[in-house]
């Protein structure tokens, strides 16, 4: 779970700063990496290499719930990064449109003033 959270935190600025294709590749690589790490940990490492809590019943989690939480966390951070990037781009386009509109309005006012004098 901690690994998935760390990957999610690292993926957020990637989704925020690069284009959609590159960020989708980064998302796929992150999900694949976390999945491989979890599967290899469960299948390859023997129990005496793993950290075991004093009462294993309290901390018992299965592979699917752990992966589900990691996938959800990583996907959520990617979606947040992409949506904030889209909002930032839209705000930039809106500001540019308003600036063009103001310049156009200023030009019409100048023409009207020059035409009247």
N, C-alpha and C positions, 0 to 999 in steps of 0.2 A: 504494500500500500504506500509506503514511504517512497519507494522507487517511482511508482506511478505519479505521485504528487510532484516529485522532483522533475520528472520528465515533462509534466504538464506545465510547470513554472518555466522551464527552459523553452518549451514550444511556443508559449504565448508571444514573446517578442519576435519570433520567427514569423508567425502568422500575421503579426502586426506590420512587419517591415518589408516582406517580400511579396511577390505576385501570387496569384491564386494557384498557378501550376506548381511552383516551387514549394509553396506552403503545403499543398496536398501531398507532394512527395515526402516532405518532412513529417507530415502526419502519419503517412503509411509506414515510414521507417521507424517512427517512435512506437507505433502500435505493434509492429513486427518485433522490434527489439524487446519491448516489455513482455510480449507473449513468449518469445524464445527464452528469455531469462527465467520466466516463471515455470515454463515447462521443463527446462533443463534443471532447474533447482529441485523440482519435485521428482523427476525421473532419474537424474544422475547422482545427485548428492545423497549419501546415505544419512539416516537420521542422526548419527553421532556427529556429523559435520554441521548440522543445523542448530540454531539457538532454540532451545526448548524451554518454555516457561515452567515454573514449578508445578503449576496445575494446568496440564494441557487442555482440560475440558473448557477452561475459561477462554483461552485464546485459540480454540480450534476454528480454522477456516478452511474451506476447500478451495481448490484451484479456480473453479469457475466464479465464485463470489469475489475472490481476490482480483482475478482478471477483469471481471465486470466493473468493479470499482475503478481499477486503473484505466480501463478503456473509457469509462464515463468521464473521469477526471481529465484525461488527455483530450478527449473529444470536446469537452466543454471549454477548456482553455483555448483550443484551436478555434472553435466557433466564436468565442468572445474576441479573440485577436482579429479574426476576419471581419466580424461585424463592426468593431471599432475602426478598422482600417476603411471599410466602406463608408461609415459615417463621416470620417475625416475627409475622404475624397469628395463626398457629396457636399460637405460644408465648404470645401475649396471651390467646387464648381458653382455653388450658390453665390459665394462672395464674388467670384469672377463675373457671373451673370449680372449681379447688382452693380458692379463697377462699370460694366459695359452699358448698362441701362442709364446710369448716372451720366456717363460721358455723352451718350446719345441725347439725353435730355438737355445737357449743357449746350451741346451743339445746336439743338433746335431753338433754345433760348437766345443764343448769340445771333442766329439767323433772323429770328423775329425782331430782336433789338436793332440789328443792323438794317433790316428792311424798313423799320419805322423811322429811322433818323435820316 
